[in-house]
Amino acid sequence: MKTLPTGAAMLLAAGLAFTSHSSANAQDATCEIDRPVMFAGLNYDSALFHNAVARFIIEKGYGCQTDALPGDVIPLLTGVGKGDVDIVMEIWRDNVAEAWTKAEDAGNVSQIGVNFDDAVEGWFVPTYVIEGDAERGIEPMAPDLKSVDDLAKYTELFEDPEEPGKGRFYNCPSGWVCEKVNSAKLGAYDLDDSFTNFRPGTGAALSAAIASAHKRGKPALYYYWGPTWVMGLYDSTRLEEPAYDKAIFDALKTEENPTKATAYPQSTITIGVNNDFKAAAPTLINFLTNYETSNALVSEMLAYMQENDEKPDGAAMHFLKSKPDVWKDWVPADVAARVESAM
């Protein structure tokens, strides 16, 4: 979903800076490499959360120092291939950047474990639109709404305040790949005459519109994805679409007026490493291979960040304190004990 220049010098020249965590008092632990472990500092919340969790465990449990190189996907993935970065905690395997594919083909990088395998994208409505919400006194508004095929019957329910007589579909901002895909879907599903294709100016504006509808108990039809704080805070139901078909889906991105559409793929997100680091740090690789979360869990942590105005480090500490049954399965008992002591 995101992408990484061709070396540390290029990254720094682009205005990127190193951020570092100092090694904690990880007594009785000796790091197997004699330099800081470098993370890809991808600039979105879920990746930053995973970085914070993994860095805390590596520092406190394994006695290592860590750093992060902030940046965008393509330059950072390129950096992993060049050896400037050791670890990237989110590789979106079904939408992987060409920079990563080239590094894999050259034998410079590996995907070593599945971080989560249930990332979602699609068209959603608030669950109370279908099921109601007794606690809030909301009656079901469209109990028969199940799929995109049903939407033509509900233009009045999702009425666009600026174009009466048409429903409103909240698309991605212009310039995002999903905006083009969703626009093509509106035509392929014969909905472009009955729904306005509303494109918020930013991702924040899209999430704000969704949050506003949920808080007011109003109907809304929107594209979104997870894990995100929106999916963690607000109960949404994804509408059914034809089963994912790669050829049809690819045509949505390239053809001018496609006549068929399909669901988004359910993405698997893996952890990627530089192969020299992999050879030098087998103990850390074992931890990273065991590292496993889920869409729901990460959305819950991102919702915690949003509600409490927390940074990724704060969310990582909340996760480590509240979910020991999850992370203790990733590490040996002595490592877990050192992490708990550091908390």
C-alpha positions, -999 to 999 in steps of 0.1 A, spaced: 0 0 0 29 22 6 65 21 -9 114 30 -4 157 57 -24 187 35 -29 209 41 2 213 59 34 229 89 17 200 93 -7 175 90 22 193 115 43 196 138 13 159 136 9 155 152 43 149 120 63 165 118 98 173 89 121 154 85 153 168 63 180 158 45 211 185 39 237 190 4 249 174 -3 283 189 -21 312 184 -55 296 206 -73 321 216 -109 315 209 -104 277 236 -100 251 226 -88 217 239 -110 189 248 -80 167 271 -52 177 252 -23 162 217 -9 164 189 -29 147 175 -6 121 137 -5 115 118 10 85 99 40 100 69 38 76 48 69 81 15 55 91 0 44 124 -2 6 122 34 3 111 46 27 138 27 8 164 43 -25 153 78 -8 153 72 4 189 62 -30 201 91 -49 184 117 -23 194 107 -24 231 109 -62 231 142 -63 212 157 -36 235 145 -48 268 143 -85 262 173 -91 240 197 -63 251 200 -47 217 199 -11 206 174 0 179 170 28 155 143 38 130 147 55 96 115 75 89 102 77 54 78 65 27 73 30 15 94 29 -17 126 45 -4 125 24 28 118 -9 10 148 0 -13 168 6 19 160 -29 32 173 -43 -1 205 -22 2 211 -32 38 205 3 52 174 -10 70 171 -44 87 134 -48 94 101 -37 79 71 -47 100 45 -44 73 49 -58 38 15 -58 21 21 -90 2 -8 -87 -22 1 -52 -32 38 -52 -28 60 -25 -43 82 -32 -72 112 -22 -51 106 -51 -28 100 -76 -56 133 -67 -72 152 -71 -39 135 -105 -33 145 -116 -68 181 -105 -62 182 -126 -30 187 -95 -7 155 -97 13 130 -122 28 95 -123 42 99 -142 74 65 -143 91 29 -132 89 21 -101 110 -16 -104 103 -35 -121 75 -69 -105 77 -65 -69 65 -97 -57 50 -109 -32 24 -143 -26 11 -176 -7 11 -191 -4 46 -222 10 64 -226 14 101 -238 -19 116 -268 -1 132 -281 7 97 -288 -30 93 -293 -42 128 -302 -11 148 -288 -3 182 -312 -8 211 -289 10 236 -289 42 215 -326 38 205 -318 33 168 -341 11 148 -329 -9 118 -330 14 88 -322 -12 61 -325 -47 76 -324 -63 41 -292 -45 30 -266 -71 24 -247 -64 -8 -238 -38 -33 -267 -51 -54 -291 -38 -28 -278 -2 -28 -300 11 -56 -330 6 -34 -315 29 -7 -306 61 -24 -330 80 -1 -315 65 30 -280 76 20 -292 109 5 -266 133 -6 -275 167 11 -260 186 -19 -278 165 -46 -313 154 -34 -326 124 -52 -291 107 -52 -273 88 -25 -238 97 -14 -209 73 -15 -178 84 5 -149 75 -17 -111 79 -11 -94 113 -18 -85 119 -54 -51 106 -63 -54 74 -42 -55 41 -60 -86 32 -41 -104 63 -55 -99 50 -91 -110 15 -81 -141 27 -63 -151 51 -91 -148 22 -116 -169 0 -93 -197 26 -91 -200 24 -129 -197 -14 -131 -223 -18 -104 -246 6 -123 -247 30 -93 -230 60 -108 -264 76 -118 -280 69 -83 -250 78 -60 -227 108 -60 -191 99 -60 -180 121 -31 -142 124 -27 -131 141 6 -100 162 2 -79 142 26 -78 108 44 -85 127 76 -116 143 61 -129 108 51 -124 94 86 -140 125 101 -171 121 79 -174 85 90 -169 93 127 -195 121 125 -221 97 110 -215 71 137 -216 96 166 -249 110 153 -264 76 145 -269 85 109 -267 63 78 -235 65 57 -220 45 28 -182 46 26 -150 29 15 -126 21 43 -99 -4 53 -84 -20 84 -66 -22 106 -74 15 114 -87 34 144 -119 39 125 -125 2 123 -115 -1 160 -139 25 173 -169 21 150 -188 -11 143 -191 -13 106 -205 -40 82 -189 -47 49 -213 -51 20 -210 -83 -1 -194 -80 -35 -186 -106 -61 -157 -128 -50 -122 -114 -56 -109 -120 -91 -75 -107 -99 -80 -101 -136 -113 -82 -130 -98 -62 -101 -67 -53 -121 -90 -40 -149 -107 -17 -124 -73 1 -121 -65 3 -158 -97 3 -180 -116 34 -186 -152 20 -182 -150 -16 -169 -183 -34 -169 -174 -60 -142 -162 -54 -106 -150 -76 -78 -143 -74 -41 -110 -61 -28 -85 -89 -20 -81 -98 17 -44 -89 22 -18 -108 41 8 -85 58 42 -100 64 74 -90 82 104 -84 59 141 -84 66 174 -79 49 191 -112 43 225 -102 58 207 -93 90 187 -125 89 220 -145 88 236 -125 115 207 -124 140 189 -158 141 176 -153 177 159 -120 167 147 -136 135 130 -163 156 112 -136 175 101 -118 144 89 -150 128 67 -157 158 54 -121 159 17 -124 150 -13 -100 155 -47 -95 138 -67 -68 121 -90 -66 151 -62 -64 176 -43 -37 157 -75 -17 151 -82 -19 189 -47 -5 196 -51 23 170 -85 31 186 -67 34 220 -42 58 204 -70 79 189 -92 80 220 -64 88 244 -43 110 221 -14 85 225 17 81 205 28 47 191 51 41 221 22 46 245 0 22 225 28 -3 225 31 -1 263 -7 -5 266 -5 -36 244 23 -52 263 6 -46 297 -29 -57 286 -21 -85 261 6 -107 277 -12 -138 265 -5 -126 229 31 -114 230 45 -140 255 40 -166 228 65 -148 206 95 -150 229 113 -174 254 104 -172 291 136 -154 300 130 -127 274 94 -123 285 106 -118 321 131 -91 312 104 -73 291 80 -74 321 106 -62 344 114 -32 321 77 -23 321 
